[in-house]
Amino acid sequence: MANYKIRCRLNYHILKIDEIDLFAVIIRNGIYNNPLIFLTPPILQAAFQLLIDDFITKRAAYKAGGSAQKGPYNEAKIALMAALDSLSAYVDTVALGNANTITLAGFVPTKGSSTPINPPTQPQGATLSRGLPGELYADCAAAAGVDGWGGLLIANNPIPEGMGINELGQIVSFYNSTPMPIPGPIPAPGSIQFIQDLNKARRKKFTGLQIGVTYYFYMWAMNAGGVSPLSVVVSKKVVEG
């Protein structure tokens, strides 16, 4: 199952002594009164109620008898917290990042997006087209779950085998026995050889490129979960018009 940003908050672990049983009752009502949504709780309602009752009894004894009753109280609290942890984990599997479902169960949802935080897949349909002399436009197919797009434009040759982008968004190169590509035409001094586009827009514009040089383009996608592999390379020769 994908890991979702919105989950049950575990703030009930820091509740005051007189608030724990009230919270547990809220969870009991939220989960067991909605059986069509929460079909298979990991704890039966009767067993959970026994834990609540035992906690209330041991808490009252602790408050009346002082430190002599602290041990039984702590044991009852640990057992009830373990049950709440089990139920919160279960609600996460039902909610799948839906804050409304988490709230229905009685828990407090964490802040964030309900988008699964899995890295995007490899971009598809990358294109490179000519604009005015010295310009190229790049694009690729739209995709769901993408927060931004990056681009890599290189003159003369595609990147060598063994070079790419990792899930952290870092351009990396690995040692291998594959020879480097044969160099293309010698570029003019001061001409652009490499552009890494960090603008998040999917459609990209590259200007100031050298006439007569072929440029190779790669796209990648990114979101909170990481960065996709580079797209399949596309190329285009810059012409005068």
N, C-alpha and C positions, 0 to 999 in steps of 0.2 A: 504494500500500500504506500502511496506517496506520502511524504511528510508535508503537512499543511501548517501554514503560519498561524491560523486561528485554531486554538485548542482550548481545553478547559484550564483555567488558571488554578494553580495549587495553593492559592492564598489562604485556604482554610487551615493550613498547617500553623498559621500564626494567629488564629482567632483566640480571643480571650476565653477563659475557662467556662464562663456562663453562656457563650455563644455557639459552642461546638455542637451541642445537641440540637439547637434550633436549626443550624445549617443542615445537619444530617436529616432532620425531618423534611426540610425543603427538598433535599435530593430524593428522599423516599417518595414524596408526593409527585415530584416531577417525572421520575423514571417509571414507577410502578402504576401511576395513574394514566400513563400513555403507552399501553402495551402494543398498540398498532405500530408505534415508531420504535420503541425499545423492546424488541421481541425476545431477546435472550440475555438478560442481565446475568453477569457471572455469579451473583449472589441472590438467593431467593429472598423475597420480601420478608418472610417470617424470620429468617436468619439475620437479616439486616436489622429488623426491629429488635431482636434480642440484644444485639450489640448496642443499640441506642439505649435500651432500657438498662442494660448493665452499666453503661457509662454514667447515666443519670444517678443510679443507685450509688456507685463508687465515688462519684463526685460529691454527692451529699454527705457521705461518710467521711470523706477527706476534709471537707469544709467544717464538719462538726468535730472530728476527732484529731485533726492536725496531722503532724508528720507520721504518726503511727499508721495512718491509712493511705499514705502517699504511694506506697508500692502497688497496692491493688488498683488505685486510681490510674497510675501510669500504665499499668497493663491494660486496663479497659480503654484508655485513650489510644494506645498503640494499636489495639485491635480494631477500633472504630476508624482510625486514620487509614489503616491498611485496607479496610473495606471501601472507604471513600476513594482511595487511590485506584483500586481495582475498577470501581464504577466510573471514575473519570476517564481512565484509559479506554473503557468500553464505549463511553459516549463519544470519544474522539473517533472511534472506528465507525460509528453510526453517522456522526455529523459530517465527516469528510470536509472539515473547514467551514461548515455552515454555522454562523454565530447564532442564528435563531434556534437551531436544534439544540445547541449547547445551553442556551438560556432556558429553553423549555424543560431541560433536565434539571435545572436549578443551579447549574454551575455558571461561573462568570467567564465569558470568552476573552481570550487574549486579544490584543490589538494587532492588526495586520491585514493582509490580503488573503482571500480564500483561494488564490491561485496556487496550484501545486508547485513547490519549489524544486522541480526537476529541471536540469539544464535543457534548453531547446534542442531540437534535432537539427541535423545539417540543413542549411538553407537550400531551397530548390529553385530552379529556373533563373539562375543568375544571368544577367545580360549586361552588355557593354555596347553603347551606341555613340555615334559621333554627334557633336554639336557644332558650334562655330570652329574655325581653324584653331587647333591647339586645345580643344575641349573634348572631354568624353563624359558620358552620363552612364551611371551604373544603377542597377535595380535588381530585385529578385521577387519571387512570389511571396505574398503575405502569408503569415503563419500565426496561429493562436499562441498565447502564453509567452509572447516576446515583448520585452520592455525596451529594447533598443537594438540597433544594427551597427556593426563595424565593417570597415572595408580596407582592403590592402591592394595597392596598385604598384606594379613593378615594371620597369622598362626592360626591353630586350629579351628576357628569358623568364619562364615561370620559376617559382621557388624550387630549389633542389629537393629531391626525394629525401624524406627524413626530417623535413622542416614543416612546422605547422603551429597550431594554436592549442593550448590545453584548456581544461575546464576553469582555470583561474583567469583566463583572458591573456595569457602570456605567450608571446611568439617564441617558440623554442626550436632548436635544431639538434638532431642527434647524429653522432658519428656513425658513418656507414661506409660501405665500399663502393657505393654508387658514384661514378664520376660526376663532377659539376657539369651543368649544361655548357654547350659551346657558346662562347660570348657572341653577342649580336654586333651590329654596327657600332663603331666607337661613337659614343654620344658627344655632342658639342659641349664645350666647357660651360659650366653653370646651368646646364639643363637638369630638369627634375628626373631623378632616377627611382625614387621610392616615396610613396605617400601612404601613411597609415591614417585612415579617416575614423575619428572617434565621435563624430556627430551621430546621434542616435537615430536620425531619420533614415528610412529605408532607401529612398532615392538619393543618390550622391552625384555631385558634380566635381570634376577635376579640370583645372585650368592651367595654362602655362606649360603645356606639354610640347615636346619637340616634334615637329613635322617629320614624317618619314619613319618614326620609331614605333614599333609594336609594343603595346602595353598589355600586361596580364593582370587580371583582377580576380580577387577572392572576397567573398562576403562571409560574415559570421553573425550569429544572433546571440543575445544575452538576456538573462533575467536574474532574479534574486538567487536562483539555484546554481547559476554558473554560465558557462559559455559553450556554444555549439562547436562542432568541428567546422573547419573551413569548407566552403562550398566547392563544387567542381570549378576548376579554373575556366575563365573565358578570356578572349583576347580581341584586340582591335588595333589596327594600324591608324595612326593619326595622319590625316591628309590635309592638303591646303584648302579644300572646299569642294 
